[in-house]
Amino acid sequence: MRIECPSCAAGFEINPSALSPNGRTVRCAACKTKWFATAPSLVLADGEFEAMPAPAPVPSVSAEDRADHAALVTTNKTAIEDAEIVSVDAAPSISPEEAAPPIPKRKTVTQFAPTMRKPAPRVPLAFVAALLFAAISIGIIARQSIVRAAPELASLYSAIGFPVNLRGLEFQNIRTKQEIQDGITVLAIEGEVENVANRAVELPRVRLSVLGENGVEVYSWTALLPRSILYPHERVPFKSRLASPPAAGKEIMVRFLTRGDLTASVR
Protein backbone atom coordinates (compact mmCIF):
# COMPACT_ATOMS: atom_id res chain seq x y z
CA MET A 1 0.00 0.00 0.00
CA ARG A 2 1.03 3.64 -0.39
CA ILE A 3 1.08 6.29 2.31
CA GLU A 4 1.85 10.00 1.96
CA CYS A 5 3.33 12.48 4.41
CA PRO A 6 0.64 15.02 5.35
CA SER A 7 3.28 17.72 5.60
CA CYS A 8 5.49 17.38 2.53
CA ALA A 9 3.39 14.91 0.51
CA ALA A 10 6.31 12.49 0.21
CA GLY A 11 4.99 9.08 -0.81
CA PHE A 12 6.10 5.67 0.44
CA GLU A 13 5.15 2.10 -0.48
CA ILE A 14 4.78 -0.12 2.60
CA ASN A 15 3.54 -3.60 3.29
CA PRO A 16 0.06 -3.47 4.87
CA SER A 17 1.16 -6.11 7.38
CA ALA A 18 3.59 -3.55 8.83
CA LEU A 19 0.59 -1.68 10.28
CA SER A 20 -1.45 -3.19 13.06
CA PRO A 21 -5.17 -3.42 12.53
CA ASN A 22 -5.54 -0.21 14.53
CA GLY A 23 -2.67 1.61 12.70
CA ARG A 24 0.78 2.82 13.70
CA THR A 25 2.58 6.06 14.18
CA VAL A 26 5.09 6.63 11.41
CA ARG A 27 7.67 9.33 10.70
CA CYS A 28 8.56 10.93 7.35
CA ALA A 29 12.18 10.38 6.44
CA ALA A 30 12.23 13.66 4.55
CA CYS A 31 10.73 16.23 6.93
CA LYS A 32 10.67 14.13 10.14
CA THR A 33 6.94 14.71 10.55
CA LYS A 34 5.09 12.03 12.53
CA TRP A 35 1.53 10.97 11.85
CA PHE A 36 -0.76 8.03 12.51
CA ALA A 37 -1.14 5.69 9.55
CA THR A 38 -3.98 3.19 9.45
CA ALA A 39 -4.37 0.00 7.46
CA PRO A 40 -7.11 -0.23 4.83
CA SER A 41 -10.50 -1.61 5.77
CA LEU A 42 -10.77 -5.41 5.86
CA VAL A 43 -13.65 -7.31 4.35
CA LEU A 44 -15.21 -9.79 6.80
CA ALA A 45 -16.29 -13.27 5.86
CA ASP A 46 -19.99 -12.35 5.80
CA GLY A 47 -19.39 -9.51 3.36
CA GLU A 48 -19.56 -6.65 5.88
CA PHE A 49 -16.80 -4.05 6.21
CA GLU A 50 -14.99 -3.63 9.47
CA ALA A 51 -14.73 0.00 10.35
CA MET A 52 -11.25 1.25 11.15
CA PRO A 53 -10.75 3.76 13.96
CA ALA A 54 -10.39 7.35 12.93
CA PRO A 55 -6.82 8.49 12.44
CA ALA A 56 -5.17 10.62 15.08
CA PRO A 57 -5.02 14.34 14.40
CA VAL A 58 -2.12 15.40 12.29
CA PRO A 59 0.36 17.47 14.25
CA SER A 60 1.08 20.87 12.86
CA VAL A 61 4.41 21.67 11.27
CA SER A 62 6.05 24.96 12.01
CA ALA A 63 7.15 27.35 9.30
CA GLU A 64 10.71 26.89 10.45
CA ASP A 65 10.51 23.12 9.90
CA ARG A 66 9.02 23.68 6.47
CA ALA A 67 11.81 26.11 5.58
CA ASP A 68 14.42 23.59 6.68
CA HIS A 69 12.70 20.87 4.69
CA ALA A 70 12.49 23.03 1.57
CA ALA A 71 16.16 23.89 1.83
CA LEU A 72 16.98 20.24 2.24
CA VAL A 73 15.00 19.30 -0.84
CA THR A 74 16.51 21.95 -3.10
CA THR A 75 20.12 21.92 -1.89
CA ASN A 76 20.85 18.42 -0.67
CA LYS A 77 18.87 15.91 -2.64
CA THR A 78 21.44 13.19 -1.99
CA ALA A 79 21.00 13.61 1.76
CA ILE A 80 17.27 12.99 1.37
CA GLU A 81 17.85 9.84 -0.68
CA ASP A 82 20.37 8.53 1.88
CA ALA A 83 18.39 9.55 5.00
CA GLU A 84 16.19 7.33 7.11
CA ILE A 85 12.97 6.79 5.24
CA VAL A 86 10.29 5.92 7.79
CA SER A 87 10.48 4.66 11.35
CA VAL A 88 7.47 2.95 12.87
CA ASP A 89 7.07 2.68 16.66
CA ALA A 90 6.89 -0.95 17.84
CA ALA A 91 6.55 -2.20 14.27
CA PRO A 92 8.83 -3.49 11.52
CA SER A 93 10.58 -0.82 9.50
CA ILE A 94 8.79 0.51 6.46
CA SER A 95 10.76 0.95 3.22
CA PRO A 96 9.98 3.95 1.02
CA GLU A 97 8.96 3.71 -2.57
CA GLU A 98 12.07 3.07 -4.57
CA ALA A 99 12.29 3.49 -8.26
CA ALA A 100 12.69 0.16 -9.90
CA PRO A 101 15.99 -0.14 -11.73
CA PRO A 102 15.49 0.45 -15.42
CA ILE A 103 15.25 -2.72 -17.37
CA PRO A 104 18.06 -2.70 -19.89
CA LYS A 105 16.81 -2.71 -23.40
CA ARG A 106 17.76 -5.75 -25.28
CA LYS A 107 19.55 -4.92 -28.40
CA THR A 108 17.95 -6.43 -31.41
CA VAL A 109 20.64 -7.77 -33.63
CA THR A 110 19.52 -8.56 -37.10
CA GLN A 111 21.68 -11.10 -38.71
CA PHE A 112 21.82 -10.90 -42.44
CA ALA A 113 22.56 -14.18 -44.02
CA PRO A 114 24.83 -13.69 -47.00
CA THR A 115 23.06 -14.16 -50.26
CA MET A 116 24.40 -17.20 -51.94
CA ARG A 117 24.62 -16.65 -55.65
CA LYS A 118 24.04 -19.62 -57.72
CA PRO A 119 27.11 -20.37 -59.77
CA ALA A 120 26.66 -19.76 -63.44
CA PRO A 121 26.20 -22.98 -65.32
CA ARG A 122 29.43 -24.04 -66.91
CA VAL A 123 29.28 -24.89 -70.57
CA PRO A 124 31.30 -27.98 -71.36
CA LEU A 125 34.38 -27.25 -73.42
CA ALA A 126 33.54 -30.06 -75.82
CA PHE A 127 30.16 -28.43 -76.52
CA VAL A 128 31.81 -25.07 -77.26
CA ALA A 129 34.32 -26.76 -79.55
CA ALA A 130 31.51 -28.56 -81.37
CA LEU A 131 29.63 -25.30 -81.93
CA LEU A 132 32.78 -23.60 -83.20
CA PHE A 133 33.52 -26.46 -85.57
CA ALA A 134 29.94 -26.39 -86.87
CA ALA A 135 30.11 -22.63 -87.47
CA ILE A 136 33.40 -22.92 -89.36
CA SER A 137 32.07 -25.80 -91.44
CA ILE A 138 28.95 -23.87 -92.38
CA GLY A 139 31.06 -20.83 -93.21
CA ILE A 140 33.23 -22.88 -95.58
CA ILE A 141 30.42 -24.82 -97.22
CA ALA A 142 28.24 -21.76 -97.74
CA ARG A 143 31.11 -19.40 -98.54
CA GLN A 144 29.77 -18.57 -101.97
CA SER A 145 26.47 -17.34 -100.53
CA ILE A 146 28.32 -15.45 -97.83
CA VAL A 147 30.68 -13.75 -100.26
CA ARG A 148 27.81 -12.94 -102.59
CA ALA A 149 26.16 -11.05 -99.71
CA ALA A 150 29.45 -9.54 -98.49
CA PRO A 151 32.03 -9.40 -101.33
CA GLU A 152 34.69 -7.95 -99.02
CA LEU A 153 35.01 -11.39 -97.36
CA ALA A 154 36.36 -12.95 -100.57
CA SER A 155 39.93 -11.92 -99.69
CA LEU A 156 39.56 -13.47 -96.23
CA TYR A 157 38.51 -16.80 -97.67
CA SER A 158 41.38 -16.69 -100.14
CA ALA A 159 43.83 -15.99 -97.31
CA ILE A 160 42.76 -19.13 -95.41
CA GLY A 161 42.97 -21.32 -98.52
CA PHE A 162 39.30 -21.35 -99.54
CA PRO A 163 38.97 -18.97 -102.49
CA VAL A 164 35.45 -18.12 -103.55
CA ASN A 165 34.58 -18.09 -107.25
CA LEU A 166 31.12 -16.59 -107.68
CA ARG A 167 31.31 -16.59 -111.47
CA GLY A 168 32.22 -20.26 -111.78
CA LEU A 169 34.96 -19.37 -114.29
CA GLU A 170 38.73 -19.68 -114.00
CA PHE A 171 41.68 -18.63 -116.15
CA GLN A 172 44.02 -21.40 -117.20
CA ASN A 173 47.41 -21.48 -118.92
CA ILE A 174 47.99 -17.72 -119.17
CA ARG A 175 51.04 -16.90 -121.35
CA THR A 176 52.59 -13.63 -122.51
CA LYS A 177 55.15 -12.89 -125.21
CA GLN A 178 56.42 -10.00 -127.26
CA GLU A 179 56.52 -10.04 -131.08
CA ILE A 180 57.82 -7.65 -133.75
CA GLN A 181 55.46 -6.97 -136.56
CA ASP A 182 56.40 -4.43 -139.23
CA GLY A 183 58.98 -3.02 -136.88
CA ILE A 184 56.47 -2.50 -134.08
CA THR A 185 56.63 -4.28 -130.72
CA VAL A 186 53.47 -6.24 -130.01
CA LEU A 187 52.56 -7.79 -126.64
CA ALA A 188 50.61 -11.03 -127.07
CA ILE A 189 48.56 -12.57 -124.22
CA GLU A 190 47.04 -16.04 -124.57
CA GLY A 191 45.11 -18.36 -122.26
CA GLU A 192 41.95 -20.35 -121.61
CA VAL A 193 38.76 -19.84 -119.62
CA GLU A 194 37.27 -22.91 -117.90
CA ASN A 195 33.79 -23.38 -116.43
CA VAL A 196 34.31 -24.96 -112.96
CA ALA A 197 30.64 -24.71 -111.94
CA ASN A 198 27.97 -27.36 -112.34
CA ARG A 199 25.81 -25.10 -114.49
CA ALA A 200 26.07 -23.17 -117.71
CA VAL A 201 27.74 -19.79 -117.26
CA GLU A 202 27.51 -16.69 -119.43
CA LEU A 203 30.96 -15.47 -120.43
CA PRO A 204 31.83 -11.81 -119.73
CA ARG A 205 34.56 -9.81 -121.43
CA VAL A 206 38.15 -10.16 -120.29
CA ARG A 207 39.97 -7.13 -118.89
CA LEU A 208 43.75 -6.92 -119.35
CA SER A 209 46.02 -4.40 -117.62
CA VAL A 210 49.67 -3.40 -117.77
CA LEU A 211 50.99 -2.70 -114.26
CA GLY A 212 54.01 -0.53 -113.52
CA GLU A 213 55.97 0.05 -110.32
CA ASN A 214 54.17 -0.89 -107.06
CA GLY A 215 51.31 -2.48 -109.00
CA VAL A 216 50.01 0.80 -110.40
CA GLU A 217 47.91 0.31 -113.52
CA VAL A 218 49.52 1.99 -116.53
CA TYR A 219 47.23 0.87 -119.33
CA SER A 220 44.15 -1.40 -119.72
CA TRP A 221 41.89 -2.78 -122.46
CA THR A 222 39.22 -5.47 -122.92
CA ALA A 223 38.83 -8.52 -125.15
CA LEU A 224 35.81 -10.57 -126.20
CA LEU A 225 35.75 -14.36 -125.87
CA PRO A 226 34.81 -16.44 -128.90
CA ARG A 227 31.73 -17.86 -127.14
CA SER A 228 29.00 -16.28 -125.05
CA ILE A 229 28.01 -19.33 -122.93
CA LEU A 230 30.23 -22.03 -121.46
CA TYR A 231 28.82 -25.32 -120.15
CA PRO A 232 30.15 -27.22 -117.12
CA HIS A 233 33.82 -28.26 -117.39
CA GLU A 234 34.22 -26.75 -120.85
CA ARG A 235 37.12 -24.53 -121.90
CA VAL A 236 37.43 -21.74 -124.43
CA PRO A 237 40.76 -20.22 -125.60
CA PHE A 238 41.35 -16.50 -125.95
CA LYS A 239 44.15 -14.31 -127.36
CA SER A 240 44.75 -10.57 -127.30
CA ARG A 241 47.53 -8.30 -128.62
CA LEU A 242 48.70 -4.85 -127.58
CA ALA A 243 50.83 -2.82 -129.99
CA SER A 244 53.58 -0.65 -128.52
CA PRO A 245 53.05 -1.61 -124.85
CA PRO A 246 54.12 0.98 -122.26
CA ALA A 247 57.84 0.90 -121.49
CA ALA A 248 57.09 1.26 -117.74
CA GLY A 249 55.11 -1.96 -117.75
CA LYS A 250 56.31 -4.68 -115.36
CA GLU A 251 53.37 -7.09 -115.08
CA ILE A 252 50.20 -8.14 -116.87
CA MET A 253 46.96 -8.67 -114.96
CA VAL A 254 44.09 -10.66 -116.51
CA ARG A 255 40.61 -10.70 -115.00
CA PHE A 256 36.95 -10.49 -115.92
CA LEU A 257 35.26 -7.17 -116.51
CA THR A 258 32.99 -6.04 -113.66
CA ARG A 259 30.22 -3.48 -113.33
CA GLY A 260 32.55 -1.33 -111.28
CA ASP A 261 34.90 -1.11 -114.25
CA LEU A 262 32.09 0.04 -116.50
CA THR A 263 31.02 2.70 -114.01
CA ALA A 264 34.60 3.96 -113.68
CA SER A 265 35.00 4.23 -117.43
CA VAL A 266 31.82 6.30 -117.70
CA ARG A 267 33.17 8.74 -115.12
C-alpha positions as CSV (number, residue, x, y, z in Angstrom):
1,M,0.0,0.0,0.0
2,R,1.0,3.6,-0.4
3,I,1.1,6.3,2.3
4,E,1.9,10.0,2.0
5,C,3.3,12.5,4.4
6,P,0.6,15.0,5.3
7,S,3.3,17.7,5.6
8,C,5.5,17.4,2.5
9,A,3.4,14.9,0.5
10,A,6.3,12.5,0.2
11,G,5.0,9.1,-0.8
12,F,6.1,5.7,0.4
13,E,5.2,2.1,-0.5
14,I,4.8,-0.1,2.6
15,N,3.5,-3.6,3.3
16,P,0.1,-3.5,4.9
17,S,1.2,-6.1,7.4
18,A,3.6,-3.5,8.8
19,L,0.6,-1.7,10.3
20,S,-1.4,-3.2,13.1
21,P,-5.2,-3.4,12.5
22,N,-5.5,-0.2,14.5
23,G,-2.7,1.6,12.7
24,R,0.8,2.8,13.7
25,T,2.6,6.1,14.2
26,V,5.1,6.6,11.4
27,R,7.7,9.3,10.7
28,C,8.6,10.9,7.3
29,A,12.2,10.4,6.4
30,A,12.2,13.7,4.6
31,C,10.7,16.2,6.9
32,K,10.7,14.1,10.1
33,T,6.9,14.7,10.5
34,K,5.1,12.0,12.5
35,W,1.5,11.0,11.9
36,F,-0.8,8.0,12.5
37,A,-1.1,5.7,9.5
38,T,-4.0,3.2,9.4
39,A,-4.4,0.0,7.5
40,P,-7.1,-0.2,4.8
41,S,-10.5,-1.6,5.8
42,L,-10.8,-5.4,5.9
43,V,-13.6,-7.3,4.3
44,L,-15.2,-9.8,6.8
45,A,-16.3,-13.3,5.9
46,D,-20.0,-12.3,5.8
47,G,-19.4,-9.5,3.4
48,E,-19.6,-6.7,5.9
49,F,-16.8,-4.0,6.2
50,E,-15.0,-3.6,9.5
51,A,-14.7,0.0,10.3
52,M,-11.3,1.3,11.2
53,P,-10.8,3.8,14.0
54,A,-10.4,7.3,12.9
55,P,-6.8,8.5,12.4
56,A,-5.2,10.6,15.1
57,P,-5.0,14.3,14.4
58,V,-2.1,15.4,12.3
59,P,0.4,17.5,14.2
60,S,1.1,20.9,12.9
61,V,4.4,21.7,11.3
62,S,6.0,25.0,12.0
63,A,7.1,27.3,9.3
64,E,10.7,26.9,10.4
65,D,10.5,23.1,9.9
66,R,9.0,23.7,6.5
67,A,11.8,26.1,5.6
68,D,14.4,23.6,6.7
69,H,12.7,20.9,4.7
70,A,12.5,23.0,1.6
71,A,16.2,23.9,1.8
72,L,17.0,20.2,2.2
73,V,15.0,19.3,-0.8
74,T,16.5,21.9,-3.1
75,T,20.1,21.9,-1.9
76,N,20.8,18.4,-0.7
77,K,18.9,15.9,-2.6
78,T,21.4,13.2,-2.0
79,A,21.0,13.6,1.8
80,I,17.3,13.0,1.4
81,E,17.8,9.8,-0.7
82,D,20.4,8.5,1.9
83,A,18.4,9.6,5.0
84,E,16.2,7.3,7.1
85,I,13.0,6.8,5.2
86,V,10.3,5.9,7.8
87,S,10.5,4.7,11.4
88,V,7.5,3.0,12.9
89,D,7.1,2.7,16.7
90,A,6.9,-0.9,17.8
91,A,6.6,-2.2,14.3
92,P,8.8,-3.5,11.5
93,S,10.6,-0.8,9.5
94,I,8.8,0.5,6.5
95,S,10.8,1.0,3.2
96,P,10.0,4.0,1.0
97,E,9.0,3.7,-2.6
98,E,12.1,3.1,-4.6
99,A,12.3,3.5,-8.3
100,A,12.7,0.2,-9.9
101,P,16.0,-0.1,-11.7
102,P,15.5,0.4,-15.4
103,I,15.3,-2.7,-17.4
104,P,18.1,-2.7,-19.9
105,K,16.8,-2.7,-23.4
106,R,17.8,-5.7,-25.3
107,K,19.5,-4.9,-28.4
108,T,17.9,-6.4,-31.4
109,V,20.6,-7.8,-33.6
110,T,19.5,-8.6,-37.1
111,Q,21.7,-11.1,-38.7
112,F,21.8,-10.9,-42.4
113,A,22.6,-14.2,-44.0
114,P,24.8,-13.7,-47.0
115,T,23.1,-14.2,-50.3
116,M,24.4,-17.2,-51.9
117,R,24.6,-16.6,-55.6
118,K,24.0,-19.6,-57.7
119,P,27.1,-20.4,-59.8
120,A,26.7,-19.8,-63.4
121,P,26.2,-23.0,-65.3
122,R,29.4,-24.0,-66.9
123,V,29.3,-24.9,-70.6
124,P,31.3,-28.0,-71.4
125,L,34.4,-27.2,-73.4
126,A,33.5,-30.1,-75.8
127,F,30.2,-28.4,-76.5
128,V,31.8,-25.1,-77.3
129,A,34.3,-26.8,-79.5
130,A,31.5,-28.6,-81.4
131,L,29.6,-25.3,-81.9
132,L,32.8,-23.6,-83.2
133,F,33.5,-26.5,-85.6
134,A,29.9,-26.4,-86.9
135,A,30.1,-22.6,-87.5
136,I,33.4,-22.9,-89.4
137,S,32.1,-25.8,-91.4
138,I,29.0,-23.9,-92.4
139,G,31.1,-20.8,-93.2
140,I,33.2,-22.9,-95.6
141,I,30.4,-24.8,-97.2
142,A,28.2,-21.8,-97.7
143,R,31.1,-19.4,-98.5
144,Q,29.8,-18.6,-102.0
145,S,26.5,-17.3,-100.5
146,I,28.3,-15.4,-97.8
147,V,30.7,-13.7,-100.3
148,R,27.8,-12.9,-102.6
149,A,26.2,-11.1,-99.7
150,A,29.4,-9.5,-98.5
151,P,32.0,-9.4,-101.3
152,E,34.7,-8.0,-99.0
153,L,35.0,-11.4,-97.4
154,A,36.4,-13.0,-100.6
155,S,39.9,-11.9,-99.7
156,L,39.6,-13.5,-96.2
157,Y,38.5,-16.8,-97.7
158,S,41.4,-16.7,-100.1
159,A,43.8,-16.0,-97.3
160,I,42.8,-19.1,-95.4
161,G,43.0,-21.3,-98.5
162,F,39.3,-21.4,-99.5
163,P,39.0,-19.0,-102.5
164,V,35.4,-18.1,-103.5
165,N,34.6,-18.1,-107.2
166,L,31.1,-16.6,-107.7
167,R,31.3,-16.6,-111.5
168,G,32.2,-20.3,-111.8
169,L,35.0,-19.4,-114.3
170,E,38.7,-19.7,-114.0
171,F,41.7,-18.6,-116.2
172,Q,44.0,-21.4,-117.2
173,N,47.4,-21.5,-118.9
174,I,48.0,-17.7,-119.2
175,R,51.0,-16.9,-121.3
176,T,52.6,-13.6,-122.5
177,K,55.2,-12.9,-125.2
178,Q,56.4,-10.0,-127.3
179,E,56.5,-10.0,-131.1
180,I,57.8,-7.7,-133.7
181,Q,55.5,-7.0,-136.6
182,D,56.4,-4.4,-139.2
183,G,59.0,-3.0,-136.9
184,I,56.5,-2.5,-134.1
185,T,56.6,-4.3,-130.7
186,V,53.5,-6.2,-130.0
187,L,52.6,-7.8,-126.6
188,A,50.6,-11.0,-127.1
189,I,48.6,-12.6,-124.2
190,E,47.0,-16.0,-124.6
191,G,45.1,-18.4,-122.3
192,E,41.9,-20.3,-121.6
193,V,38.8,-19.8,-119.6
194,E,37.3,-22.9,-117.9
195,N,33.8,-23.4,-116.4
196,V,34.3,-25.0,-113.0
197,A,30.6,-24.7,-111.9
198,N,28.0,-27.4,-112.3
199,R,25.8,-25.1,-114.5
200,A,26.1,-23.2,-117.7
201,V,27.7,-19.8,-117.3
202,E,27.5,-16.7,-119.4
203,L,31.0,-15.5,-120.4
204,P,31.8,-11.8,-119.7
205,R,34.6,-9.8,-121.4
206,V,38.2,-10.2,-120.3
207,R,40.0,-7.1,-118.9
208,L,43.8,-6.9,-119.3
209,S,46.0,-4.4,-117.6
210,V,49.7,-3.4,-117.8
211,L,51.0,-2.7,-114.3
212,G,54.0,-0.5,-113.5
213,E,56.0,0.1,-110.3
214,N,54.2,-0.9,-107.1
215,G,51.3,-2.5,-109.0
216,V,50.0,0.8,-110.4
217,E,47.9,0.3,-113.5
218,V,49.5,2.0,-116.5
219,Y,47.2,0.9,-119.3
220,S,44.2,-1.4,-119.7
221,W,41.9,-2.8,-122.5
222,T,39.2,-5.5,-122.9
223,A,38.8,-8.5,-125.1
224,L,35.8,-10.6,-126.2
225,L,35.7,-14.4,-125.9
226,P,34.8,-16.4,-128.9
227,R,31.7,-17.9,-127.1
228,S,29.0,-16.3,-125.1
229,I,28.0,-19.3,-122.9
230,L,30.2,-22.0,-121.5
231,Y,28.8,-25.3,-120.2
232,P,30.1,-27.2,-117.1
233,H,33.8,-28.3,-117.4
234,E,34.2,-26.8,-120.9
235,R,37.1,-24.5,-121.9
236,V,37.4,-21.7,-124.4
237,P,40.8,-20.2,-125.6
238,F,41.3,-16.5,-126.0
239,K,44.1,-14.3,-127.4
240,S,44.8,-10.6,-127.3
241,R,47.5,-8.3,-128.6
242,L,48.7,-4.9,-127.6
243,A,50.8,-2.8,-130.0
244,S,53.6,-0.6,-128.5
245,P,53.0,-1.6,-124.8
246,P,54.1,1.0,-122.3
247,A,57.8,0.9,-121.5
248,A,57.1,1.3,-117.7
249,G,55.1,-2.0,-117.8
250,K,56.3,-4.7,-115.4
251,E,53.4,-7.1,-115.1
252,I,50.2,-8.1,-116.9
253,M,47.0,-8.7,-115.0
254,V,44.1,-10.7,-116.5
255,R,40.6,-10.7,-115.0
256,F,37.0,-10.5,-115.9
257,L,35.3,-7.2,-116.5
258,T,33.0,-6.0,-113.7
259,R,30.2,-3.5,-113.3
260,G,32.6,-1.3,-111.3
261,D,34.9,-1.1,-114.3
262,L,32.1,0.0,-116.5
263,T,31.0,2.7,-114.0
264,A,34.6,4.0,-113.7
265,S,35.0,4.2,-117.4
266,V,31.8,6.3,-117.7
267,R,33.2,8.7,-115.1
